[in-house]
Amino acid sequence: MLEKKIRAADARPTESEIRAMARQAYDELVGRYCEQQRCSPQLSDTHSVANRAFGDYYQRCFEHGGDAPFTGAEREVLARKWGLKRVQELEQVIALAEKGHVFIKPRFVDARLREMGFEPHDGIRRQVTAAMYEPYRDACWDADLIMRGLPAQSRFAADEATRSAPSAQSSPEPMPAEAVAEPAASPVDTSPDLYEISIRAAAAKEGDGVWSAKTARQRMSLGRLFTLLMGEIPVSSITQRDLATFMTKRRLINQKLSPLCDKEAQMILDLVAKNEAMSGKIDGGPSSTTINRDVTGLNRLLDWAEGQGYAMNNFTTDKLRVSKNGRSRRARDERAPTSEEDMRKVFALPTFTGSQPHGGGKGQATLNRRFKAGKAIIHDFFYWVPLLVYYLGCRREEICKLCACDFVLNAPVPFVRIRKNHNGDIKTAASARSLPLHPELIRLGLIDYVREIEKRRYKALFPELRPTNDVESFGDQFYDLAWAHIRKRGGLSEGAEIHGVRHSFNVSLKRGRVTKEERADLMGHVGESETDERYSEATQLQIMLENMMHLPNLTADLQPAAIEVPVYRGHVPNLRCEPVVGK
């Protein structure tokens, strides 16, 4: 008799007995959860999020073999995968466990063991508790599905097709109804959320050379923002209403914040909540251009997801676009040209005619000296970028990211190559082109400046514009450090933008009867027809130069001065790098 008691104390459940306990636990839990949640249907969104949060908790216990400290590294990984809100919901459950709340009750485990004929003790309890993580997890997720009128998906539910309906027997404590704002996505849809789609699409498109690094970053930021504001909705479950709701919330973000930064992501959530309470009466919201750019980004991401085989709902992004004065606009009207009068004001500033001496850089003292009349003409980004954009008709970023190795100065017609280099990519394949240097640029000392930069071995023609983070570009730096101040202190029109200078370039050439094919070659545009693209040779540099002469000469009164190039102290000068590609 003593030997039998010893064997009984040492006995442990077999694998088949463990599976039977798990199935029984799953049945009881699903029945209990559904019964509780049917009693308060008005809290369906809260129930749904609680189901997911506890499901995530049990999944984490299953992966770690029980409760484990929630580290910052794990939090960062999950935040990038799921979004910040879902991680915060999981943290609420972990916090309850850390305070001593036990979700899988020992009495529940002991009851299961005694039903199987085992005498409970700590060793056997740990074995059974570890086996309960999966059925507890699946019970949470399936309760959510059942409450939505969908079939359960757990393998426990599928093990016995003829099994009776879930019972409402004893179970662990009811799940706390954690107060959360956003409904969760249904686990039945296993497609990734939009942030995950944006990461995959960015990697594929940038790898294929279809998207620039900046565009890829913008699309990932957009996917992250959607997930942040709307929850981790599987891409196959996104509806027209979801898109419309997202764009409504998007309009409430009137500060420049990056959803890819965890700290700023929380600031975005707080800002949206604050502005929602103001009934939409806010100042400084995103412009129609920004809204339409995001609509385009959503369309690209959803199209890519559909191309990868994910079944998509029927919706249209076109209805989300906005237009000025409530009407559609022609493409040529979307960005007004910066007027000749405004550009004359720019080139009349002390930066170009003579300012107080300064050592370059970004400080307020230097900025004030740039706009005070004097005898110094400092050749840096403040001086050269407006001149280059005006006389070459390039995009802002194309000019700002140039390096000395992009220039060919010893040719009969000196020229610059707009191409991908170590500072960044180009917008499209058609953007790669060679442009002759306008005589005014040469007269004012551009060649000497380029040679000085090359001599110093700086990796950028304007090293002060090097981005300070992954979100910014060289062009963004120029806008913040220079153009915003030029427009304000120069008394320019409200709509005078650096991008509008490029538009003015095209208008001037059109007035000069330059053909559309030749203008496309100068501006890096795709031809309008297959004939333009396939059968028209690139315009020769000499012809390009002649076409450039149709531009009004707004700097004829400027006097060339001794080249004064500030010493860039942002980094130790490096050997210049050759472009990644170029022709």
N, C-alpha and C positions, 0 to 999 in steps of 0.2 A: 504493500500500500504506500509506503514511503517513497519507493522508487517511482511509482505512478505519479505521485504529487510532484517529484522533482522533474520528471519528464514533462508534466503539464506546465510547470513554471517555465521551463526552457523552450517550450514549443512556440513556433512563430507561424503566422499565416502563410500559406503557399501563394504563388502568383495568381492562381485562379481564384483563390479566396479574396485576395486583395482587389482583383478586378470586380468581383461581386460586390464588395463593400463600396467601391467607387461608383458602380452603377446605381446601387441603392441610394447613396448619398446624392448623386446627381438628380434622381427622380424626386427625392424629398425636397431638395433645394429649389428646383425649378417650380414645383407646385407651390412652395411657400412664397417665393419671390413674386410669382404672378398673382397669387391671392392678395398679397400686401399691396401691390401696385395697382390692381383693379379698384381698390378701395379709394384711391385718390387720383383719378384720371386727369384732373386739372394740373397735376405735377408731372405729366408724362415726360417733359423735357428733362426735368431734374432726375427722374428715375433713369432715363436713358443714359445720362452722363454718369450717374452713380454706378450703373451696370458696367459701363466701360471702365471706369476708374478702378473698381474692385476686380474686374477681370484682368486689368493690367497688373494690379498688385499680386494676384495669385500666379499670373504668368511669370512675374519677376521672382516670386518665391520658388516656383518650379525650376527656373533657370539657375538660381543661386543655392538651391537646397534649403531654403528657409529665409527668414528675414536677414538682410545684410545692410550695412551702412550705405546710404545714398550719397555717393561721392560727386564732387563737382564735375569730374570728367564724364561720369555716366550721365549726369544731368545735361551736359552740353551735347553729347551724342544723341540722346533721346529728343532734346529740343530741336535739333536739326532734322531729325527723322519725323517727329510727330507735330512739332510746334510747341510753343511755350505754354499755351493754355492746358493742353492735355498733360504735360509734365506737372504743372501745378496741381491738377486734379489728383494725379498719382501721389504727389507729395502730401496731400491732405490725408490720404489713407495711411501712408507710411508714418505720418506724424501721430495718428491715432495708435498705431502699433507700438511706436516708441514710448507712448505714454502708458503702455501696459495693457491696451485693449487687445484681447485674444479673440480672433475671428473664428478659428477652428477650435471649438470648445473641447476640453478633455472629456467632459461628460458625454459629448456626442460620440467621440472616438471610443470611449469605454463601452457605451451601449452597443456599438457595432461589434466590438470584440466579444462581448459576453453573448451576443446573439450567435456568434460563430463558435462559442464554447471555449474562449480563451480568457484567462485571468489577466486583466490589464496590469501593466507595470511600465516604468518610464521607457525602457528599451523598446518594447513593442508599440508603445504609444508614438514614439518618434517615427517608427517605420510606417505606421498607418497614416499619421499626420502628413508625412511627405507624399504619400500616395493620394491624399485628398486635394492637393493643389490643382490638379487637372480637372476633376469633376466640379470643384468650386468655381474655377475659371469658366468652364463651359456652361455651367448653370447661369452665371451672370450674363454671358453673351447671349445664350439662347432665350433667357427670359426677355431680353430686349427684343429679339426677333419675334417671339410669340406675341408680345404686346403690340407689335406692329402688324400682326396678322400674317407673319411669314413663317415658313417651316423651320424647325430647329436644325442646326447644322452639326452638332457635336457627334463624335463617333459613339459616345455613350447612348445618344438618342437613336442612332442607327443600328446599334448592336442587336436589338430585338424589335423587329418590325411589328410584331403582334402584341407588344407589351401594353399593358393597361395605361390609362392616363396617369400623369404624375399625381402623387398623393400629397396631402398637406400634413404629414406627420411632423415629429419633432425635428428641429433644424437649428443651426447656429443663430445667433442674434440677427435680427433684421438689419439689413445694410443701412447705415446712416444716410439720410437724404442730404448730402453735401450741397450747399447753395452754390450753384454755378449758373452762368448766364446762357451758354451756347449749347444747343442740342448736339449730340454726337452722331457720327455717321454709323449706319448699320453695318455690323460685322459681316453680313451676308455678301456684301460687295467687297471682293478682295483686291480690287484695282487700287493702285497707289493714289495718294492725294495729289493736289496740283503742285505742291512744293516738290515732291519727289519727281513728278513729271518734269518740272522745270529744270531740276538738276540733270536728269537724264537727257532732256532735249538740248540743254546748253552744252553738255559734253559732246553730244553727237554733232550738233550744228557747228560748233566752234571747231571741232576736229575736222569737219568737212570743208571748213573755210566759208560756210554760208553766213554765220554770224560772227561779228567781231567780238573781241573779249569784252568790250563795253556792253554790247547788245546782250551777250550771254549773261553778264552780271545783272543787267536790268531785268531780264526775264526771270532769273532766279529770285531776285528781290520781289518781283511781282507775284510769283508763285508763293513765296514765303508770306507776303502780305495777305494774300487771299486766305491761306491756311490760318494765319493769325487771327483774322477778323471773322472768318466763317467756320472755323473748326476744320478737322481733318476729313473733309468730305471726300470719299472715293471719287475719282474723276468720272467714272461711269454713272455716278449718281447726281452729278451737278445739273441743276435745272436752270431754266431761264430766270426764275425768281431768285435763285442763289446769285446769279450774275448781277441782276438788278440791285439786290440788297448790298452786294459787295461794292458796287459803284456808288451807291448812296453813302455808305460808310467811308469810302475813299475820299469823297468830297469834304469830309469832316477833318481831314488831316491837313492842317494849315501850317505845319512846321516841317523843316527838312530833317527827316529822321530815317534811318535805315532799319528795315525789319530784319536784316541779316545779323544785326547786333542785338544780343539778348537784352542788354540794358535799354537800348532805344526801342526795342520791340515792346517792352512793358510800358514805356512812355507813350507809344502809339495807342495802346489799349486804353490807357488813362485819358489821353487826349480825345479819343473818339467818344468815350463815355461822358467826358465833360461837355463836349460840343453837342452830343445828342440831347443832353439835358437843356441846352439852350435853344432847342427846336430849330436847329440849323441856321440860326442867326449868328454867323461867324464872319470874321474878316480874313482876307488873305488865303482863301482856299486855292486848290490847284486850278491852273488855267485850262481852257478848253483844249489847248494843245497837249497838255499833260494828260488830261482825261482821255483824249483820243489815242494818245500813244499807248496808254495802259489797255484800252479796248483792243487795239491792234495786237498787243502782247498776249492778251487772253486768247484771242483768235488763233494766234500762231501756236500757242501751247496746246490748245484743245485740238487743233488740226493735227499736230504731231502725235498726240495721244491716240486719236482715231486711226492714224496711219500705222500705229503700233499694234492695232488689233483690239483696242478697248471699245466696247459698245458704248456709244454716246447717246444721250437724250437729244431730242430735237430742240434746237434753240438758235438764235441769231444774235451775233454781237453788233450788227449794223445799227440796230435800234437803240443801242447804248451810246452811240456817238452823239456829240453835241456840236453845234455850229454857232458862229457869231450871229447875233440878232435873230436866232431861231431859224435860219435858213441855210441850205447847203451852199458851199462856196466852191468856186473853181480852184484847182490846185495852184494856179498862178496868183490867186488872191489870198492864199493862206498866210503868207509872210510878206508884209509890205517892204518894198525896198527902202533902205536908209537913204534919205535925200542927199543931193549934192550939197545943199546948204548945211546940213548937219555935218557932213564930212569936212567941209571947209572950216567949221567951228573946231572940229577935232584937231586938224593940222595947224590951227592958229593957237593952240595951247602952248604954254611955256615948255612942255616936254619936247616939242618940235622946234620952237623958235629960240629957246634959251631959258633955262631954269636955274634955281639955286643949286650949288654943288651938293652932291650927295653920293653915298657909297653903294647905292642900289639896295636891294632887299625888300622886305615886306612891312617894315615898321611904320607907325603913324608919322613919326618925324620925317622919314624919307618921303612918305606920301605928300606931306605938306610942302616939302621943298620942290617936288615935281611940278607943283602948280603955282609956284612963285617965280616971277620973272627974274632972270639973271643971265649969265653968260655961258653956263655949262649946258652941253648937249650930251646926255648920257645915252649910249647905245646899248639898250637892253630890251627886254620884252615889251616894256611900256612904249618904247619908241618904234620898234620894228614890226610888231604883230599887226597894228592897224594899217601900216604901209603895205605889208605883204598881202594882207587880205584884200585891200583895195586894188592893188595893181596886178595881182595874180588871180583873183576871183576864187580863191580856195575856201574850203570849209575851215572853220575855226580850229578844229583839232588837227587837220592836215598841216597847218602852219605851226601850231604850238608844239607839236611833237617832233619837228624836224631835227636832224643832227647835221653836223658839218659834212659827213660822208654822203649826204644826199645831194650835194651840190657838185656840178661839173663846171669849173671856172675857166679852164684853159681851152675850151672849145671855141670855134668861130662865133657861135652864139651861146654865151654862158646860160646854163639852164639848171633847174632843180628837178629832182625826181620825186614825185609824190608816190609813195609806196609803203609797204610794210617794213618797219625797221624795229630795232630793239626797244624803242619807246612805245610801240603800239601798232595796231593793225590799221587797215583802211576800210572804209564803209562797204564798198562793193568791189567786184573785180574791175568794173569800168572806171573806178576811181584811180587806178594805177595809170599814171601818165607823166610825161615830161613837159615842163613849161619853161619857156624862155624868160630870162630876167628882164623886166621892163627897164628901159634906159634910166628912168628916174630912180629906181632902186640902186642901180650901179652908180649914178651920179652922187647919191647921198651916202655912199660908202658901204653898201651891203657886202661887196666882195672882200673888203678889208676886214669887216666884222667877222665874216665866216672864217677867214684865214686865222684871225686871232683866236677864235673859239677852237679851231683845229689845233693851233699851236699849244693851247692850254690843255688839250685832250679831254675836254668836257664831253660827256656822252649825250648832251642835248644842246641844241642851239640856244635854248633859253632855259638854263638849268634851274632858275628860280621857280619855274612852273611845274617842277616835278611833283606829282600827286603825293599827298600826305597819307592817303589810305587807299584801300582797294576799290572804293566806290568812285572817287574823283578821277578826272582825267586832266591832262595838261590844259585843255580848253576850259574846263571848269575853273581851274586855278586862275587863268587869265581873266575870266569874267569877274570873279570875286575880287581879285587883286587890282585889276586895271579898269576894265570896261565899265563896271558899275560906277566907279568914281569919275571916269571920263564923261560919261553921260550926264551925271549930276553936276559936276563942276564946269563942264563945257556948255551947259544950258541947252543940251540936245532935246529934240522932241521926245515925248513920252514913249513912242513906239520905235525909237532909234535903237536897233539891235545890231550886234556884230554880224549875225547871220544875214541881216538885211543888206549889208554891204555886198555880199556875194550876189544877192538878187539884183542890186544896182549894176553890178558888173555885167550881168546877162542883159539887162535892159539897155545899157549903153552900147553893147555890141549889136543888139538887135536893131537899134536905131541906125547903126552904121552899116546896115545891110549885110552883116556877117551871116552866112548860111547856118541853118540849124545844126547841120552835121559838124561844122567847124566849131560852133559854140559848145556842142556836146563834148568834143575833144578837149576843149579848154577847161570845161567845168567838171569833167569826169562823169558825164551822164551816159546812160544807155541809149542807143539809137531808138527811134520810134518804130522802126520796121526791121525785118530781117535783112532787107537790102542795105539799110544804114549800117547794121552790125557786121554783115558778112562781106560786103563788097566795097566798102569805103575804107581806103587806107588812112592810117593815122595822119593827121595834118602835120606837115613838116614844120620844124621850129621857126623857120624864117617866115612862113605864112602866118603862123600863130602870132609871131611878134608884130607883124603888120596889122593883124586884127586887133591886137591889144592897143594899138595907137589910136583907136576910136574912143578910148577912155578919156574923159576930161582930165587934163593935168592940173591937179589941185595943189601941187607942192612946188610949183615953179619958183615961188618966192622964198622957199626955204634954202638956206645956205649950208653947203656941206661944211662940216666942222671936223677938227681933229678927233679921231676915234677915241672915245673914253668908254672902256668896257669895265664895269665893276668886277671885282674879284668875287667869285661865288664861293661862299664859305659853308655851303650845305653839306659837302662831303669832300674827301680827299680826291683830287682829280684822278680819273681812271683812264687807261688806254681806251681810245674810242673803239667801238665795236662796229663791224661791218653789218649792213642790214641783213635781216633774216632772208628776205628775197628781194628782188628788184630787177628792173630792166631799164 
